[in-house]
Amino acid sequence: MLNNFRNLQSLFWSHGSRWLLFRVGYALRKRTGFIRKQMPAYNWQDRPLETWLKKGIPSKPEAYAHWRRQNSPKFFFEKVMIPDGIPWNPQINADEAERLLNGELKYFAHKFVETGFPPDWRQDPISGIKLDANKHWSEFSDDGDVDIKFIWEASRFGMVYTLVRAYASTRDEKFAAGFWELIESWAESNPPNTGPNWMDGQEAALRLMAWTFGFQVFMDSLSTTPERIAQFTVMVAAQAERIYKNIDYAISTRSNHTISEAFGLWLAGLLFPELKDSEKHFALGRRLLEQEAAVQIFPDGSYSMYSLNYHRFILHIYFCMIRLGDLNQSPVSSLIFDRVSASIDYLSQIIDPETGQMPVYGSNDGALVLPLNNCDFTDYRPLLQLGSYLTKKEFLFEPGPWDEDLFWLYGNPALPRADRSDALRHGVEAGRSVRDAGKFSFPHGGIHLLHGTNSKAVIRCTDFRSRPSHADQLHVDLWWRGVNIACDAGTYLYGGKDRRWRNGLAQTPVHNTVAVDQQDQMKMVSRFTWTDWSQGEVLLHDEKIWKGEHDGYRRLSDPVHHKRTVMSVGEDRWLIVDHLTASQSHHYSLHWLLNDFPFEQQENLLLLSVEAVKYKVQLGLMEKKSTFSVVRGDENSTRGWRSRYYAHKEPAISVVLETNQSQGCFWTYFGFEFDVIELAGEVLRISLGNEESSINLSKLNM
């Protein structure tokens, strides 16, 4: 009881009274059944097409289909014709579409799972557990033994983009027939407001995006009958109504849910103006999208959920809004455009341009709003190539498979090589000039960079202004020649039976930082909610050195002060120094998660075999005794794992140096095999062949 009171008090201070009152009231509305009365379950036939349409719009299937074809608003494309000489291989997607029709669905944009075709829409294909089809959506919990995302994934309909792309390259009618079979199967298994797939408005919005994309491509297919067109519009209207009637909950999340659900309303209102509520939905969606762009995308282009994958998520939505708005004489405001443009500039500094990889910062649930290319889920080049063209008509990368998104949103004119030379040169040079500048900071998002010749350190330090994603203050990612040497653990799972994996990789001890007394830097009161937000401060950021601190452990009865220094100490060599100060003895644990390379261990150092190079990682403590340990993929804990894709984990090398004392000074060196590192008192000597330098560790704490 006391803990519950303290949690409520913490939530009040971090989230505010209005948020807390709304959440308490919402929980009561669910428990008392009020939401079931507000949004009652019904059958599709109870509300036929004529009940959704404005007066004067024909509702008989033949007449409505004719009206629809004559009055359809503009979409990204009219007829899709893939040109010759494209820089991607359509056969890769066609093969995936064949697997889909044969009952294999790609989950979380990564792993194929046997589901059958159509899949069982209410079954987790991994555990085999099936949820009740007859309960109202408000009676389900997203915190049970089943990770609800395994139920929802198929119902997001990401497979529609696969069918669309296969149809465009082959013109095979079986892909159009497959689309309609999926739509009709889903409708049969998911009556309105009944079952787990109606639980979340964001899921409804993502369905709307995928459904309308497929609908536009398959409109002229032999499989697209007037009856199917009429029923499809009913399904669109029902999804939009579900979102509209519960939009307050999405707003209360202060997250990408608000943006996605607002876009679902905007999209239904724009593309289906014949619906009675189209103007109401469109206006509310537009207002919220404008409002959330200002709130959720910070002025420096970073994102308020402190997650790079969720940043991609909302940018895909705003890309679609900008493009469809332009096509339908409803342009977005300058504020949206400017924030989206700033986001592209921000992400272009973090990406590794050779691989398209980014650090796996913050929550990553495998969401990919526009799966329109053959690139890996972890490759952000499709996002930035499209975003750069959309905002500046420039290209950040040479032609490649990441160009396919351009084709789908802008058509053939965006692809010809002759039109790209000047824009490509300008975009690449602009990006290179900043990347080579040595340092770069995004204070709102809390990401700071230092560059070496062929390496970079990406540092997390922020004063949280919005809901934190991970407790990762002073975490450092280290990259060398496109390889993520020291990496973030990612997310892996949000739910399921095994409690340790229920967003367990969001916690401090798995990050590349120091944990005190085995506690997090903030208080986790639920899987997605932190209180007592830690605040970080940058103390110094020059070309070769960065210093920062955070207050996450000052809440302890004996407060602990943690300061970190990151230094470039030679060509692609790095030194990280951590100072911890308190009055009493504490347990300090310095952790590094390293990419899973073969390694040799020599006392407190590792030699990683990275391609043909022996890469050195050496840890030390300035005073007193310490314990050094190395673990790879511990089956009994979250230690030694990383997850680049949702529901997929892989071993990584977890290195920990720990001690018990009141004052501690850790140092970590990243370099190469024959570098010599020696500690003499407070001075660390670094010998790099003919070069030698000495660093007084105590003075770094001044």
N, C-alpha and C positions, 0 to 999 in steps of 0.2 A: 504493500500500500504506500509506504514511504517513497519507494522508488518510482511508483506511478506519479505521485505528487511532484517529485523532483523532475521527472520527465516533462510533465505538463508545464512546470515553471520554466524549464529550459526552452521548450517549444515556444512559450509566450515571449521570452526574451529574443529568441533568434528569428521567429516567424511573425510575431505580432498578434494582437488580440483578435483582429478580424479574421485572420487565417485560422486561428485556433477555434474560434466560435463557429466558423463555417464547417470545419472538419468534424467537430462534435455534433453539430446539427445534421450533417450529412450522414454520419454513422447512425444517428437516431432514425432518420428517414428510411434508411435501408432496413434497420432492425424492426421497425414498426410496420413495414410493408407499404409505406406511403409512396415510395418510388414505383412499386408495382401498379398502384392506382394511377399515378401520373403518366406512366408509360406502359400501358397494359399489353399483355401478349395477345396476338390475334393470328389468324391464318391469312395467307396471301389473298385468297379469294374473297375475304371479307371486305377488302378495300381495292376494288378493281381500278383500272386506269382512270375512268371518268371522275372518280372521287379526288384525284390528285391534280387534274388539269384545270386551267383557267377556262372561263366561259368562251365559247367560240372555237375551241380547239377540238377537232374531231377525235373521238375515242375508239371507234371501231378499228381493229388492227390494220386493215388495208388502207383506210383513209388516213389514220394516224401515221403510218409508215411513209405514205406519200408526202404528208405535211412535213414530217421530220426531215426527209431528204431534201425538200425544197427550202427549209428554213433553219437548217442546222448552222449554228455559229461556227466561226472558223477555228480550226484546230492546227496543231503544228504542221500538218501535212494534209493534202487532199488525196492524191494517189501516190503510193510509195513506189519509186523506181530506183533500184540500187544501181549506181553508175559503174562503169568499168574502172579498173585501176585503183580500187579502194585499198587503203592500208590496213585492212583487217581481213580475216578469213571467215566468211559466212558459214563454212562447213562445220566449224567448231560449235556454233550455236545450233545448227541443224541437227547435229549429233545429239546435243543435249535435249532438243525437243523430241527426238525419237525416244530417248530414255524416259522422258516425261510421259509420253503416250504409252510406254511399256510399264509404267507404274513406279518409276524412280523420280523422286522429287528432291531437288537441291535445297537443303536446309541451311538457313543463315548464310546464303551466298557462298557456301563452301563444300558441304559434304552431301553426297547423294544418299537418300534413305528410301528403302522400299516401302511404299505407301499404298500401292495399287492405284488404278486410275478409273474414275476419280478416287481421291483418297477418302478415308473415313474422317469426316470433318470434326468429329468430337473425340477422336482418339489420339493419345500420345503414341506415336509409332515406335518410340524407344522403349518405354516401359510397358506398352500394351494397355495401359489404363484408359478406360473410356468414361467420359463424364455424362451425367444425366441429360437426356435430350428434352425433358419436359419441364424443367425448372426455369423460372424467370431469371434473367441474367443477373439481377441484383442479389440473388440467393447464392451465387458462387463466390468463392474466395480465390484470390490470386496468390495465396500464401499457404497452399496445402502441400500434400506430398508430391503432387504433379507440378513440374515447372510449367505454368500456364502458357509460356511462350512456345512450347512444343505443340500445343493445341492451336494456338493462334497463327503459327507460321504459315501453314497451308492456306488459311483464310485471308492472309494478306494478298494472295493472288500474284505474288512476284513471278510465278510461272507464265503469266499472260505475256510478259515482255519477251520471254523465250519463244512462245508460239508466234507472236507478231513478227519477230525478227526472222524466224524460220519461214514463215509464209511469204515475207517480202523477198527472200532470196530464192525460194523454190516455187512459189505460187501453187503449192500443193494444198488442195482443199481440206485434207485431213487435219491440218492445223487449225483452220477455222472451225471445223466440226468439233475439234477438241475443246476449243474455247467455249462454245455453246454447251457442250456436255458438262463442263465444269460449272458453268453458271447455273444451269438447271439443277444439277446435283446439289449444289450449295443451297439453293432456294428450298429444295425439298427437305433437306436435313436441318435447315435453320429458319423456321418460321419467325416472323418479326418479334423481337424482344424475348425470344426463348433460346436457352442454351448458352454455353460459354462464349460463343463467338460474337455475341451482342454485348459483352461486358464492357468493352472499352471503345470510346468514341474515336480514339486514334486509329484503332484497327479498322473501324468503319471508313475513316477518311482514306487510309491507304488502299482499302478495297476499291473505293470510288476512283482513285487515281488509276489503278491498274485496269479496272473494268472499262472506264471511259477510253483509255488508250487502246485497248483491244477493240472496243465497239467502233471506234473511228476507222481502224484498219479493216475490220471485217464487215463493215456496213454493206459493201457490194458483193460479199461472198455469196455463193449459192446456198450456204447454210443459214444465212440471215433472213429469216422469214418475217413477215409482218407481225405474226403472233409473238415471235421472240423479241422483236423491237418494242412492242407494247409492254410485254412483261419486264423487259430490261428497264424501261423508264419507271415502272412501279418500284423496282428494286432500288434504283437510284434515289427515288423520293423517300423511301423508307429509311435508307441509310442516312440521308440528310436530316430527316426528322429526328432520328435517334441522336445524332450529334447535337442538334439545336436544343433539344429538351434537357440535355444534361451538360451543356457547355460550361456552366458555372463550376462544375468540378474540374474540368480541364484548366480553366483559368486559375483555380486555386493551386494547381500543381506548380505554377510559375516555371514552366518547362516547355519542351518541344511539343507536348500534348496540345497546348494552346495554339501553337502555330499550325500543326497538322490538322486539327479539328476545324480551325478557322478556314484553312484552305479547302477542306472538304465542303464546307458551306459555300464558300466563294465559287468553287469549281462547279458544284451542282447548280448554283444560281446562274452562272455564266453560260454553261453549256446546255442547260435545260430551262430556257426562259418560259417555256409553256407551262411549267409547274406553278400552282397557286402561290406557293411561298418563295418563289425564286428571288424576287426583289428583296424580301426580308432576309433571306439567307445570304444573298450576295452582299448586301449592305453591312450586315453584322460581320461576315467573314472579312471583308475589306477593312473595316474599322479595327478589328482585332489584329489583323496582319500588319497594319500600319503601326498600331500601338506596340505590338510585341517586337517589331524590328527595332524600335527605339530603345526598348527595355532589355531585350535579350542579346542583341548584337552590340557589344561595347564600341565606343568611338574608335578604339585602335584596331577594330576588326575581329577581336576575339569573342568568344561565346560564353554566355553566362552560366551554362551548365558545366563548364570546365571539362568538356569532353570533345575530342577531335572528331570522333565518329558521329556524335550528335550534331556537331557543327556541319558536317557534310550533309546530314539528314535534313536540317532546316534550309540549307542553301539549295539543295535540289528542289525543295518546295518553292522557294522564292524565285529560282530560275524559271520554273514553270509559270508562276504568276506573272513575272515580267514579260515572258514571251507571249503567253496567251493574252495578256492585257494589251500588248502592242497590236496583236493581230485583230483584236476585237474593239479597237478604239477606246480602251479603258486602261491607259498607262498608269503605272504605279507612281507614287510620290517620289520626289528627289531624295527624301530621307531613306526610303527602302533601297533605292538604287545606290546611294552613297554607302550605306552600311554593307550591302552585298559586295560592292567594289572594294571596300576596306577589308572585308573578309578574304577576298582573293589575294590581296597584297600580303595579308598576314600569313595565310597558309603557304604562300609561295616561298616564304622565308624558312619555313620549318621543314618542308618536303625535301627528301633526297631526290634530286632531279634525275639521277641515273636509274633508280629503281621505283620511284613513286611512293616510297615508304614514308611513314610518319611515326613518331612515338605513339604508343597505344595509351595515351593519357585519358583518364576518366572512364566513365561508363561506356561499355561497348556491347550492345545487345544483338549485334549482327545485322542491324537494320541497313538496308540499301534501297533507297526510295526509287532510284532509276537504274535498274540493272540492264543497261543498254549497250554493253560491250563485253569483250572476251577477257578483259583484264582481271587480275586477282582482286578479291575484296579489299586487300590491304593497299592497293595501288590507287593513289589519289590523283594521278595525272588526268583521268577522264574528267574529274570534277574541275580541276584548275584550267584545263584546256577549254572546256565549255564556258567556265566562268570568265576567263580572260577575254574570250571572243564576245560574250554577251555584254560585258561592261566596257570593253575598250576596242573591240574588233582587232585584237592582237592575239598571237599564239605564243605560249610559253615553251612548247615542245615541238620537235620535228614531227612530221606525220607518222602515225602509228595506230595501233588498235584503240588507243584512247580517243581517237577522232570520231568514233561511231556515234557518240552522244551528240556531237555537232550535227551530224547528218539527220538524226531524228528530230531535233528541235529546229534546225535551220535549213535542212535540205541540201541538195547538191551544190549550190553556190558557195557554201562554206568550205568545200573540200578541194577544189582545183588547186594544184600546186602553184600555178603561175600567179594566182591572186594572193599567195601567202608569203612570198619572199620578203617583202618589205616589213609586213606586220610581224613575221616570225623574227626577223633580225632585231627589230625594235623591242619586242617583248623579251627575247632571250637576253639581250644586252641590259635591259632594265633590271631583270631579275638577277643577272650575274653581278651587276655593280653593287647591289645591296648585299648579296651573299658574301662577297669578298671584302666587305667593309670591316670584318673582324668582330663587331658586336652589334647586337640589336635587341631591343626590349619591347615587350608588349605588357605594360604594367597592369592594365585592367584584367587581362586574362592570366597574368602571372607567369608568362613564359619569357625567358631571357636566354640569349645565345652568345656564345663565344666561338670564334672560328680559328682553327689551325690551318696548316697548308692543305691537308687532305682530311681534316677531321673537324668535328664540332661538338661542343657541349651544349645540351639543351637543359635549362634549369627551371624548376618549378618554385615560384615564390610569389604569393599573392595575398592581398588583403581581401578576403572573400566578401563580395557584395551581394551574392546570390547563393542559392543552395549549392554547397560543395558536393562534388562527386566522389572524390577519393581523399583520404587523409594523407596527402603526399607532399607536404611542405618541404622544400629544399631537396627534393628528389632530383637526380641528375641522370639523363640519358647521354651516353657517349657513342658517337659514330665515327668510324674510320673507313675511308674509301667505300662508302655506301653500306658498310656492315654495322649493325647495331650491336656494339660490343657490350655495353652496360644498358640494360633494357628495362622497360616497365612490365609488370606482370600481366596487365590487362584486366579482364573481368571473369571469364569462363561461364558462370551460371548465376542467375538471380534466385532460383528456387529449387525445389525438390526435397527428397528425404534427407540427404546428407547435409546436416546443418552447417558444417564448416565451409561448404562451397556456396552458401547463400549470400552472394556478394562478398565473400571472404577476402577476395583480392583487392578490395577497396581499402583495406586496413593498413596502418602505418608499417608494421613489421615486414611486409613483403616488398616495400618500396626501397629505393636506393637512398636511404637517409638513416638517421639515428632514432631508435625507439628508446624511451625511458620507462623503466619499470614494467616493460612489456605492455605498455598502454598505448592507445591511439593518441594522436595529436588533438583529436576532438572526440566528442561523445557520440557514439552511434546508438540511436534510440530505436531505429528500425532499419531494414535492409537499405533503404534509400534516404534516410533522414539523419542528418548530423545536427547536433547542437553544440554550444560552446565553441563556435567557429574559431579556429586558430587564425591569427593574422600575421602575415609576413611583411617584411620591410627590406628593400634593397638599400644597402649601405654604400656600395661602391660598384661601378660598372665601367671599366676602362677597356682598352683594346685587348689586354692580356689577363685581366683579373676581374673577378666578380665576388662581392661579399654580400651576404644577406643573413637575416635571422627571422625567427618566428616565436610567437608567445604561447604555443600550444601546451607547453608543460609548466607554464607559470600558474596554472590553475591548481597545481598540486599543493598539498599542505606545506611542503618545502619546495618552493618554486625552483624550476630548472630553466636556465637560459641556454639556448642552442644557437650558435653562430657558425656559418659555413663559408669557407673561402674556396673558390674554384680558380685555378691558375693555369695558364699555358706556360710551360717551362722549357720548351724546346720544340723543334719541328715535330708536331703531332704527339707531343708528350703532355700529360696533364697531371696536376697535383690537386687533390681535394683535401682540405683540412677542416676538421670539426672540433670546435671548442664547446664544452659543456661545463656549466658553472652552477653550483648549488651550495647550500650550507651544510647539508648532511649527505651521507653516502646514498647513492642510487645505483640501480643496475642500468648501464648504458650498453646498447647493442647496435653496432654499426653493421649495416647490411648492404650487400651488393648482389644484384641478380645479373648474371652474365649469360650471354648467348651460349647455346649448347655445342661448344667446340671440344674436340679432344684436348685434354690438358694433363700437365704434369704438376705435381704439388711439391714444393720445397719449403718446409716450415710455413712461414706466413705469406708465401707468394705462390701464384699460379702462372704457368706458361701455357697460354692457349695457342693451339695450332690453327691459325687463321690463314687459309690458303697455304702459301709457302713460307709464312712468317710466324715466328714465335713471339706472341704478344704477351707482355708481362703485366700482371696485376699484383701489386704488393701492398699489404696493409701493415700498419704499425700503430703503437701507442707510445706517447712521449714518456709516460711514467707508469710505474706500478705494474702488477701482473695483469695478464689478459688471457683469454681463451680463444683460440682460432678454430673454426670448423668449416667444413665444406660438405654440402649435401646436394645431390642431384635427384630431383623428382621423388621426394619423400611420400610414400604411399599413405602415411598416417597423418599428414598435415598439409597445409597449403604451401609449405616451404619447398623451393626448388622447382616451381612450375611457372610457365607463362602461357597466356592464351591470346592469340592474335585473332581468333574467330570464336564467336559465341558457341558454347557447348563443345569446344575442342580445346584440350590442353596438351602441352608438350613439355618434356623435361627441360629444365634450365639449371644453371649452376648457381647455387646460393652460397655466398661466402659471408661469414659472420665473424666479427671480432668483438668480444664483449668483456666488460670489466665491472667491478663494483668500487666506486669511489665518489667523492664529492666534486672534484675537479678533474676533467678528462680532456685529453687532446688526441684525437685520432688523426692519422694521415693515410691517404691512399694514393698510390702512384700508378698511372697507366702509361706504359711505354713499350720498350722492346727488349729482347732477350739479353743483350749485352750492356744495357744501361746498369750502372752500379748505384745503389741507393743505400746510404748509411746514415744512422742517427747518432749524433754525438751530443748528449745533453739535450739542449733545446734547439740545436742546429741540425737541419737535414741537408746532407751533401749529396748532390746529384752529378754523376760523371757520365757524360755522353761522348765517349771517345776522347778527342782532344779538348772538349769543352767541359768545364766544371762550374757549378754554381752552388751557393750555400744560402739556405733559407732559414731564418730564425722563426720557428713556429710560434713562440710566445708573442712575438711582435705582431703577428697576423691578427691577434685578438684585440689589438688596440683600436 
